[in-house]
Amino acid sequence: MSDFKIFEYEINTAKLPAGSTGPVFVMLADLHNHSYGEENERLAEAIFAQEPDAVLVARSEEHTSELQS
């Protein structure tokens, strides 16, 4: 079973009204060929704990050709 890391970043912008909170995003990357518990349960729980507005998935360049064929 593989392990994963969680990094948190806060981005401040004058485009949001004072005192408001912006959206929460979870970005997933480099997860191919790894297991994070049965049916990736550990990963799913970590994602849900962040209460994201959206989950984004990045793909690595090395796997781009697989998607294009």
TORPAKE-952568 format. One record per atom (N, C-alpha, C): residue number from 1; atom name; residue in one letter; x, y, z. Coordinates in steps of 0.1 Angstrom, whole numbers. Layout:
<recs>
rec num: NUM; atome: CA; residu: a; u: X; v: Y; w: Z
...
</recs>
This chain:
<recs>
rec num: 1; atome: N; residu: m; u: 9; v: -12; w: 0
rec num: 1; atome: CA; residu: m; u: 0; v: 0; w: 0
rec num: 1; atome: C; residu: m; u: 9; v: 12; w: 0
rec num: 2; atome: N; residu: s; u: 6; v: 22; w: -8
rec num: 2; atome: CA; residu: s; u: 14; v: 34; w: -10
rec num: 2; atome: C; residu: s; u: 9; v: 45; w: 0
rec num: 3; atome: N; residu: d; u: 17; v: 55; w: 2
rec num: 3; atome: CA; residu: d; u: 14; v: 66; w: 11
rec num: 3; atome: C; residu: d; u: 13; v: 78; w: 2
rec num: 4; atome: N; residu: f; u: 6; v: 88; w: 7
rec num: 4; atome: CA; residu: f; u: 5; v: 101; w: -1
rec num: 4; atome: C; residu: f; u: 7; v: 112; w: 8
rec num: 5; atome: N; residu: k; u: 9; v: 124; w: 3
rec num: 5; atome: CA; residu: k; u: 12; v: 136; w: 10
rec num: 5; atome: C; residu: k; u: 1; v: 147; w: 7
rec num: 6; atome: N; residu: i; u: -2; v: 154; w: 18
rec num: 6; atome: CA; residu: i; u: -12; v: 165; w: 16
rec num: 6; atome: C; residu: i; u: -4; v: 178; w: 18
rec num: 7; atome: N; residu: f; u: -5; v: 187; w: 9
rec num: 7; atome: CA; residu: f; u: 0; v: 201; w: 10
rec num: 7; atome: C; residu: f; u: -11; v: 210; w: 9
rec num: 8; atome: N; residu: e; u: -11; v: 220; w: 18
rec num: 8; atome: CA; residu: e; u: -21; v: 231; w: 18
rec num: 8; atome: C; residu: e; u: -15; v: 244; w: 14
rec num: 9; atome: N; residu: y; u: -22; v: 251; w: 5
rec num: 9; atome: CA; residu: y; u: -18; v: 264; w: 1
rec num: 9; atome: C; residu: y; u: -30; v: 274; w: 2
rec num: 10; atome: N; residu: e; u: -27; v: 286; w: 6
rec num: 10; atome: CA; residu: e; u: -38; v: 296; w: 7
rec num: 10; atome: C; residu: e; u: -34; v: 307; w: -3
rec num: 11; atome: N; residu: i; u: -43; v: 311; w: -12
rec num: 11; atome: CA; residu: i; u: -40; v: 321; w: -22
rec num: 11; atome: C; residu: i; u: -50; v: 333; w: -18
rec num: 12; atome: N; residu: n; u: -43; v: 344; w: -16
rec num: 12; atome: CA; residu: n; u: -51; v: 356; w: -13
rec num: 12; atome: C; residu: n; u: -52; v: 365; w: -25
rec num: 13; atome: N; residu: t; u: -64; v: 371; w: -27
rec num: 13; atome: CA; residu: t; u: -66; v: 379; w: -39
rec num: 13; atome: C; residu: t; u: -76; v: 390; w: -35
rec num: 14; atome: N; residu: a; u: -74; v: 402; w: -41
rec num: 14; atome: CA; residu: a; u: -83; v: 413; w: -38
rec num: 14; atome: C; residu: a; u: -96; v: 411; w: -46
rec num: 15; atome: N; residu: k; u: -97; v: 401; w: -54
rec num: 15; atome: CA; residu: k; u: -109; v: 398; w: -62
rec num: 15; atome: C; residu: k; u: -121; v: 392; w: -54
rec num: 16; atome: N; residu: l; u: -118; v: 388; w: -42
rec num: 16; atome: CA; residu: l; u: -128; v: 383; w: -33
rec num: 16; atome: C; residu: l; u: -132; v: 393; w: -23
rec num: 17; atome: N; residu: p; u: -144; v: 394; w: -19
rec num: 17; atome: CA; residu: p; u: -148; v: 404; w: -9
rec num: 17; atome: C; residu: p; u: -141; v: 402; w: 4
rec num: 18; atome: N; residu: a; u: -138; v: 412; w: 12
rec num: 18; atome: CA; residu: a; u: -132; v: 411; w: 25
rec num: 18; atome: C; residu: a; u: -140; v: 402; w: 34
rec num: 19; atome: N; residu: g; u: -132; v: 393; w: 40
rec num: 19; atome: CA; residu: g; u: -139; v: 383; w: 50
rec num: 19; atome: C; residu: g; u: -145; v: 371; w: 44
rec num: 20; atome: N; residu: s; u: -145; v: 370; w: 31
rec num: 20; atome: CA; residu: s; u: -151; v: 358; w: 24
rec num: 20; atome: C; residu: s; u: -140; v: 348; w: 22
rec num: 21; atome: N; residu: t; u: -145; v: 336; w: 21
rec num: 21; atome: CA; residu: t; u: -135; v: 325; w: 18
rec num: 21; atome: C; residu: t; u: -137; v: 320; w: 4
rec num: 22; atome: N; residu: g; u: -127; v: 317; w: -2
rec num: 22; atome: CA; residu: g; u: -127; v: 313; w: -16
rec num: 22; atome: C; residu: g; u: -130; v: 298; w: -17
rec num: 23; atome: N; residu: p; u: -130; v: 293; w: -29
rec num: 23; atome: CA; residu: p; u: -133; v: 278; w: -31
rec num: 23; atome: C; residu: p; u: -122; v: 270; w: -26
rec num: 24; atome: N; residu: v; u: -125; v: 258; w: -23
rec num: 24; atome: CA; residu: v; u: -114; v: 248; w: -19
rec num: 24; atome: C; residu: v; u: -113; v: 238; w: -30
rec num: 25; atome: N; residu: f; u: -100; v: 236; w: -34
rec num: 25; atome: CA; residu: f; u: -98; v: 226; w: -45
rec num: 25; atome: C; residu: f; u: -88; v: 215; w: -40
rec num: 26; atome: N; residu: v; u: -90; v: 203; w: -44
rec num: 26; atome: CA; residu: v; u: -81; v: 192; w: -42
rec num: 26; atome: C; residu: v; u: -75; v: 189; w: -55
rec num: 27; atome: N; residu: m; u: -62; v: 189; w: -56
rec num: 27; atome: CA; residu: m; u: -55; v: 185; w: -68
rec num: 27; atome: C; residu: m; u: -48; v: 171; w: -66
rec num: 28; atome: N; residu: l; u: -51; v: 162; w: -75
rec num: 28; atome: CA; residu: l; u: -45; v: 149; w: -74
rec num: 28; atome: C; residu: l; u: -35; v: 147; w: -86
rec num: 29; atome: N; residu: a; u: -24; v: 142; w: -83
rec num: 29; atome: CA; residu: a; u: -13; v: 140; w: -93
rec num: 29; atome: C; residu: a; u: -5; v: 128; w: -89
rec num: 30; atome: N; residu: d; u: 0; v: 121; w: -100
rec num: 30; atome: CA; residu: d; u: 9; v: 110; w: -98
rec num: 30; atome: C; residu: d; u: 4; v: 98; w: -90
rec num: 31; atome: N; residu: l; u: -9; v: 95; w: -92
rec num: 31; atome: CA; residu: l; u: -15; v: 84; w: -85
rec num: 31; atome: C; residu: l; u: -15; v: 71; w: -92
rec num: 32; atome: N; residu: h; u: -10; v: 70; w: -104
rec num: 32; atome: CA; residu: h; u: -11; v: 58; w: -113
rec num: 32; atome: C; residu: h; u: -3; v: 47; w: -107
rec num: 33; atome: N; residu: n; u: -8; v: 35; w: -108
rec num: 33; atome: CA; residu: n; u: -2; v: 23; w: -103
rec num: 33; atome: C; residu: n; u: 1; v: 22; w: -88
rec num: 34; atome: N; residu: h; u: -7; v: 29; w: -80
rec num: 34; atome: CA; residu: h; u: -6; v: 29; w: -66
rec num: 34; atome: C; residu: h; u: -20; v: 25; w: -59
rec num: 35; atome: N; residu: s; u: -19; v: 19; w: -48
rec num: 35; atome: CA; residu: s; u: -31; v: 16; w: -40
rec num: 35; atome: C; residu: s; u: -31; v: 23; w: -27
rec num: 36; atome: N; residu: y; u: -42; v: 29; w: -23
rec num: 36; atome: CA; residu: y; u: -43; v: 37; w: -11
rec num: 36; atome: C; residu: y; u: -54; v: 31; w: -2
rec num: 37; atome: N; residu: g; u: -52; v: 18; w: 1
rec num: 37; atome: CA; residu: g; u: -62; v: 11; w: 8
rec num: 37; atome: C; residu: g; u: -72; v: 4; w: -1
rec num: 38; atome: N; residu: e; u: -80; v: -5; w: 5
rec num: 38; atome: CA; residu: e; u: -90; v: -12; w: -3
rec num: 38; atome: C; residu: e; u: -99; v: -2; w: -10
rec num: 39; atome: N; residu: e; u: -100; v: -3; w: -23
rec num: 39; atome: CA; residu: e; u: -108; v: 6; w: -31
rec num: 39; atome: C; residu: e; u: -104; v: 20; w: -29
rec num: 40; atome: N; residu: n; u: -91; v: 22; w: -26
rec num: 40; atome: CA; residu: n; u: -85; v: 36; w: -24
rec num: 40; atome: C; residu: n; u: -93; v: 44; w: -13
rec num: 41; atome: N; residu: e; u: -97; v: 36; w: -3
rec num: 41; atome: CA; residu: e; u: -105; v: 42; w: 8
rec num: 41; atome: C; residu: e; u: -98; v: 53; w: 15
rec num: 42; atome: N; residu: r; u: -85; v: 51; w: 18
rec num: 42; atome: CA; residu: r; u: -77; v: 61; w: 26
rec num: 42; atome: C; residu: r; u: -76; v: 74; w: 18
rec num: 43; atome: N; residu: l; u: -74; v: 73; w: 5
rec num: 43; atome: CA; residu: l; u: -73; v: 85; w: -4
rec num: 43; atome: C; residu: l; u: -87; v: 92; w: -4
rec num: 44; atome: N; residu: a; u: -98; v: 85; w: -6
rec num: 44; atome: CA; residu: a; u: -111; v: 90; w: -6
rec num: 44; atome: C; residu: a; u: -114; v: 98; w: 7
rec num: 45; atome: N; residu: e; u: -111; v: 92; w: 18
rec num: 45; atome: CA; residu: e; u: -114; v: 98; w: 31
rec num: 45; atome: C; residu: e; u: -106; v: 111; w: 32
rec num: 46; atome: N; residu: a; u: -93; v: 111; w: 28
rec num: 46; atome: CA; residu: a; u: -85; v: 123; w: 29
rec num: 46; atome: C; residu: a; u: -91; v: 134; w: 20
rec num: 47; atome: N; residu: i; u: -96; v: 130; w: 8
rec num: 47; atome: CA; residu: i; u: -102; v: 140; w: -1
rec num: 47; atome: C; residu: i; u: -115; v: 146; w: 6
rec num: 48; atome: N; residu: f; u: -124; v: 137; w: 10
rec num: 48; atome: CA; residu: f; u: -136; v: 142; w: 16
rec num: 48; atome: C; residu: f; u: -134; v: 151; w: 29
rec num: 49; atome: N; residu: a; u: -123; v: 148; w: 36
rec num: 49; atome: CA; residu: a; u: -120; v: 156; w: 48
rec num: 49; atome: C; residu: a; u: -117; v: 170; w: 45
rec num: 50; atome: N; residu: q; u: -112; v: 173; w: 33
rec num: 50; atome: CA; residu: q; u: -109; v: 187; w: 29
rec num: 50; atome: C; residu: q; u: -122; v: 194; w: 25
rec num: 51; atome: N; residu: e; u: -133; v: 188; w: 24
rec num: 51; atome: CA; residu: e; u: -146; v: 194; w: 19
rec num: 51; atome: C; residu: e; u: -144; v: 203; w: 7
rec num: 52; atome: N; residu: p; u: -139; v: 197; w: -4
rec num: 52; atome: CA; residu: p; u: -135; v: 205; w: -16
rec num: 52; atome: C; residu: p; u: -148; v: 209; w: -24
rec num: 53; atome: N; residu: d; u: -146; v: 220; w: -30
rec num: 53; atome: CA; residu: d; u: -156; v: 225; w: -40
rec num: 53; atome: C; residu: d; u: -154; v: 218; w: -53
rec num: 54; atome: N; residu: a; u: -142; v: 214; w: -56
rec num: 54; atome: CA; residu: a; u: -139; v: 207; w: -68
rec num: 54; atome: C; residu: a; u: -126; v: 198; w: -66
rec num: 55; atome: N; residu: v; u: -126; v: 187; w: -73
rec num: 55; atome: CA; residu: v; u: -114; v: 178; w: -73
rec num: 55; atome: C; residu: v; u: -108; v: 179; w: -87
rec num: 56; atome: N; residu: l; u: -95; v: 183; w: -88
rec num: 56; atome: CA; residu: l; u: -88; v: 184; w: -101
rec num: 56; atome: C; residu: l; u: -78; v: 172; w: -102
rec num: 57; atome: N; residu: v; u: -77; v: 167; w: -114
rec num: 57; atome: CA; residu: v; u: -68; v: 156; w: -116
rec num: 57; atome: C; residu: v; u: -58; v: 160; w: -127
rec num: 58; atome: N; residu: a; u: -45; v: 160; w: -123
rec num: 58; atome: CA; residu: a; u: -34; v: 163; w: -132
rec num: 58; atome: C; residu: a; u: -29; v: 150; w: -138
rec num: 59; atome: N; residu: r; u: -25; v: 151; w: -151
rec num: 59; atome: CA; residu: r; u: -19; v: 139; w: -157
rec num: 59; atome: C; residu: r; u: -5; v: 142; w: -160
rec num: 60; atome: N; residu: s; u: 4; v: 132; w: -159
rec num: 60; atome: CA; residu: s; u: 18; v: 134; w: -162
rec num: 60; atome: C; residu: s; u: 20; v: 133; w: -177
rec num: 61; atome: N; residu: e; u: 30; v: 139; w: -182
rec num: 61; atome: CA; residu: e; u: 33; v: 140; w: -196
rec num: 61; atome: C; residu: e; u: 36; v: 126; w: -202
rec num: 62; atome: N; residu: e; u: 42; v: 117; w: -193
rec num: 62; atome: CA; residu: e; u: 46; v: 104; w: -198
rec num: 62; atome: C; residu: e; u: 34; v: 95; w: -202
rec num: 63; atome: N; residu: h; u: 22; v: 99; w: -197
rec num: 63; atome: CA; residu: h; u: 10; v: 91; w: -199
rec num: 63; atome: C; residu: h; u: 1; v: 97; w: -210
rec num: 64; atome: N; residu: t; u: 5; v: 109; w: -215
rec num: 64; atome: CA; residu: t; u: -3; v: 116; w: -225
rec num: 64; atome: C; residu: t; u: -5; v: 108; w: -238
rec num: 65; atome: N; residu: s; u: 6; v: 101; w: -242
rec num: 65; atome: CA; residu: s; u: 5; v: 93; w: -255
rec num: 65; atome: C; residu: s; u: -5; v: 82; w: -253
rec num: 66; atome: N; residu: e; u: -6; v: 76; w: -241
rec num: 66; atome: CA; residu: e; u: -16; v: 65; w: -239
rec num: 66; atome: C; residu: e; u: -30; v: 70; w: -241
rec num: 67; atome: N; residu: l; u: -33; v: 83; w: -238
rec num: 67; atome: CA; residu: l; u: -46; v: 88; w: -239
rec num: 67; atome: C; residu: l; u: -49; v: 92; w: -253
rec num: 68; atome: N; residu: q; u: -39; v: 95; w: -261
rec num: 68; atome: CA; residu: q; u: -41; v: 100; w: -275
rec num: 68; atome: C; residu: q; u: -43; v: 88; w: -285
rec num: 69; atome: N; residu: s; u: -39; v: 76; w: -281
rec num: 69; atome: CA; residu: s; u: -40; v: 65; w: -291
rec num: 69; atome: C; residu: s; u: -53; v: 58; w: -290
</recs>
